[in-house]
């Protein structure tokens, strides 16, 4: 359970936020603008690709790595001639090592990696010893390399020395790093250059400089609606936190972009707030999580005479349906079936969809992602 009185006391919230989580998530728009400017100065706009990469390899330690991998494949495909054939295959390189310490982590290239492939490396610190070693290995194989990391870091030096592109990680003025690796907000500084790069390479459309600027504005709007001074009534972030506090969130998604958001938010809920959450895409979610709904119904009705003394109450599932389109749902669709299933078993169901004025995939992404990022922070603090 959480202290819901804390949610409507902005001064207590800020005092409880010793790791700067609220500031980090509230400045997401500023982080997007700063990162886009750094990417432009690094020369992303001047790239002249000779076709899409054979395979994209992504490595790093932060939450932006799986999110970037999902978005690179979820964003609408490009119609440009150089992108013919669809998006490039994508592989996330897992970190391995004898210890969990960043200095002991290592990343290994697949045996087939070569001159047709592109390696993307992100690091908020750039000091993990294994990442420069990965850059060296990729250079010897002839891979193209792009790193997003602080200027002057060992990773930046390794990338620049091999005559590949380094985008310096920059934060907005007076913005300090959040005190938790899974904190929402800071990942935008690392993710934004990758979005611009993918658009420039023709992997997808709708993530150029104009769309990224609109994304930053959209994130600012959500910071106003979901910020600590906005009361719980009418504040999507606080409302979601209160609803998910004593529940098992089931994040059901419709569409690849919503699926990317669901997986990212489940990881954030678990790693940051300690609230386990499960994800599944429609229509498969109805089968994958159906037993959780029916089990809740049975335990509330059966075994009337069982001993309930000191029996812990299992968290009750709560379905949160993420949709990419706010349009009306036709009868017989998977969304309708999901609503009916939840209603049949008395399970609470909430929905998040882009606003009607959302234009393009990035503003839709902000509408889906921002309220859940704020909810994760409020769950952590309260």
Secondary structure, DSSP 8 states (H G I E B T S, - for coil): ---HHHHT-HHHHHHH-TT-HHHHHHTHHHHHHHHHHHHHHHTGGG---SS--SEEEEEESSTHHHHHHHHHHHS-B--SGGGTTSS-EEEE---B-SSSSGGG-B----TT--TT-EEEEE-SS---HHHHHHHHHHHHHT-EEEEEE-TTSHHHHHHHHTT-EEEE----TT----SSTT-SSTHHHHHHHHHHHHHHTTSBSS-SHHHHHHHHHHHHHHHHHHSTTS-STT-HHHHHHHHHTTEEEEEEEESHHHHHHHHHHHHHIIIII---EEEEETTHHHHHTHHHHHHHHHHHHS-TTS--TT-----EEEEEEEES--S---TTSHHHHHHHHHHHTT--EEEEE--TT--SHHHHHHHHHHHHHHHHHHHHH-
